[in-house]
Amino acid sequence: MNILQINGSARQQGANSTLLADRISERLLQENPGARLQVLDLASNPVPVFDDAAITALFTPADQRNAQQQARADQSMALVKQLQQADVLVLGVPMYNFGISSQLKDWIDNVSLNQVTFRYTANGPEGLLQNKRALVGFARGGLYRGTEADTQTPYFKAWLKFVGIEDVQFVYAEGLNMGDEANKAGFASAEQDLARALAR
């Protein structure tokens, strides 16, 4: 089993979402002897911004790209290959202003490529990342689970399905900025979510 852990925080140290992702990967390694873990920390190793240059490079046919465009396309394809080689995707997701970090969004945009990780058909989009599993760890300062303010859960449900990953479990650590007791309770609740996910 190959596990790819993506740390989506903007913080290089002390991020609750990274602690949560580390715990998810730790449990996966415990339950799957011989599994291999690769970690991509987007704060320490940010991926290229998905800007006009990226879009131009990726939408230009490969045989028509200049050297700079090819180099930019290669950066995205390296991230795609890393994801394609994973059996299990672990995402550490902080909540910033009801959304996700710009670092994590750039990673998602770099790996969401038409004809590579998804394609459009006469029957609609088809995800090409088949037979993979995802465990998404949400770390939040407040309490959002099951409320209208939780924009992240539907976002990841939609995106993961779009690229073909339908075996998905969510782990929630919430109330982490609401005092010490709430912090402990938040991580304890996450442990329960994780236990249920791994017992399925």
N, C-alpha and C positions, 0 to 999 in steps of 0.2 A: 504494500500500500504506500502510495506517495501522498503526503499531506502538504498542501501549500497554505501557509498562514500569511494573511495580509493584515498588517497593522495599519489601521486607517487614521490614527490620530495625527494631529499636527505637532504633538509633543514628543520629543525624543526620549524623555524620561518621566516616569511617574504617571503615565496615562492609565486610567482605569480600564479603558477598552483594550489596551495591550495586556494588562493583567488578566482580563477575562479571556482574551484569545489564547494567551499562554496556558491558562488552566484547561481550556477546551483541548488544545493540542496535547497537553500533558496526559489527560485522561485517554485520548485516542491512542497515544503511544503505549500507555499501560495496558490497554485492552487489545492491542494489535502488535505483539512482539515482532520485531523485524521491520516495522513500518519506518519510513524515512520522512523527515520533516525538513522543509525549506521555508525560511521566513523572509518575507519582504517587508521591511519597515519603511513606510512611505515618508516618514519624517526624516530619517537618516539618509534614505536613498530615494528621493522624489523622482517620480517618473516624468517624462516630458509633458509639458502643458499641451493640452489638446486645443491648438489654436489654428489660425488660418493656414500657417505653414504645414501643419500636420494634415489638415483636411485636403489641401492641395496635393500634397505628396501621396496620400492614400487613394485619392480619386483619380490620380494620373496613372494610366496603364503602365505596368512595370517596364515595358520595353521603350517607354517614352520619358521616363524620369531622368532628370539630371542627377549628378552625383549627390548633391545636397538633398534632393527629394528622396533618393534611394536610401540614404543614411537615415533620414527621419522615418521612413517606412520600416526600415529594419529595426528601429527601436521599438515600435509597436509590435512587430511580429515576434520579437524576442519575448515580450511580455505574454503574448498569445501562446507561444510555444510552452512557456513555463506553466500556464494554466492548462493547456491541453494535456500535459504530462501528469497532471495531478489527478488522483482518484477522489480526494476529499479536499474541499476548499473551506478554510476557516477564516472568517472575517471578523476583525475587531473593529466595531463601529461606534464611534462617539456621536453624540448629538450636539450639533452646533446650530443654534438658532432654528430649531425644528428640522434641520436638514443634516446632511453629512459634510465631512470636511472636503475642502477643495482638492486635497491630495488624493482622497479616495475616489472622488468623482473623476479626476484625471485618469486614474488607473482604469476605472470602469469604461471610460470613453476610449481609451487606448486598446482595450481588448474586445470591445463590441464592434466587430467589423463585418460588414456584409460580405457574404460568400466565404467567410472564414469561421466565425463563431455563430453566425446565423445566416439565413437566406430568405428571400421573399419568394413565395410560390403562388400559384393560382388560388390556393386555399388559404393564403395568408403567410405570416412569418413562420419559419421553422428553425428551432434551435439546433445547433450542430455540436454542442458539448454534451453528448449523450453519456449515460452510465456513470455519472458523477454524483457525489453527495456534497451538500453544503451545510455547514453549521455557522450560523450568524450570531455573534455575541454583541448585544447592544448594551452600552454603558451610558447611563443617564443620571444627571444630577437630580432631576425631579421624577415625578410619577406620571408616565404617559401611556403605559401599556393599556390597550383597549379603549383609548380615548381618541377624539378627533385630532388631537395634537400629535398623535403618533403617525407621522408621515413616512417614517422609515420602513415599518413592516410591510405596508403595501408596495412601497417602492422596490424593496428587495424581492418580494414575491413575484412582482411583474418582471423585473430585470432577469432574475435567475431563470424563470420559465422561458423568457424570450430567447436566452442563449442555450436552452435545452436542459438546464439543471432543475429537475422537479422533485428530487429527494432532498428536502430542505427542512431543517429544524432551527428554531429560534431560541436563544438563551438571553434572558433579560436580567441585568443588574441595574436596579433603579433606586432612586432616593439617595444617591451616593453623596450629595452635597447638603443633605438635610440633617446632619449631625451624626455623631459616632454610632449611635444605636441603629439609626436608619441605614447607615453605610453597611454595618455588619449584616443587617437584615436583607439588604439588597443583594449582597454577595451570597448569602445563604439561600435566597430564593433562586439565584442563578445556578447554584449547585443542584437544586431540585430539578430545575429545567434540564440541566445537562444530564442528570441521572436518567430522567425519562427519555431523553433523546437517544442515549446510548443503549437503553434497554429495549428499544423498539425492535 
